[in-house]
Amino acid sequence: MDFQEIFLFLQNGLPTKEWSEKEIEIILSQAFMWKSLFQNAQSHLSKNAK
């Protein structure tokens, strides 16, 4: 999938039309938190991770 296909899927393929501004705010803040926590933790992607 390219960016446009992903964007259209997220826009039309999910029940996002019923989401409120508060729900979107919560999802975005959680995504930012997880990104910040795991941004430099690449070892979990390795097959040899312990």
C-alpha positions in Angstrom: 0.0 0.0 0.0 1.2 3.5 -0.8 0.6 6.5 1.4 -2.6 7.5 -0.5 -4.1 4.0 -0.2 -3.3 3.9 3.5 -4.8 7.3 4.1 -8.0 6.4 2.2 -8.2 3.2 4.2 -7.9 5.0 7.5 -10.3 7.6 6.3 -13.0 5.3 4.8 -12.3 1.8 5.9 -12.5 2.3 9.6 -15.4 3.6 11.8 -13.6 6.9 12.2 -16.6 9.1 11.1 -18.2 8.4 14.5 -15.1 9.4 16.5 -15.2 12.5 18.6 -12.4 15.1 18.8 -11.7 13.7 22.3 -11.2 10.2 21.0 -8.8 11.3 18.3 -6.9 13.4 20.8 -6.5 10.3 23.1 -5.3 8.1 20.2 -2.8 10.7 19.0 -1.4 11.3 22.5 -1.0 7.6 23.0 0.7 7.2 19.6 3.1 10.0 20.5 3.8 8.4 23.9 4.6 5.0 22.4 6.7 6.5 19.7 8.7 8.5 22.3 9.2 5.4 24.5 10.3 3.0 21.8 11.9 5.4 19.3 15.5 4.2 20.1 14.6 0.6 21.2 15.4 -1.2 17.9 16.7 -4.4 19.6 13.2 -5.8 20.0 13.0 -6.1 16.2 16.1 -8.4 16.1 15.7 -12.2 15.8 18.3 -12.6 18.5 16.7 -10.3 21.0 16.8 -11.7 24.6 
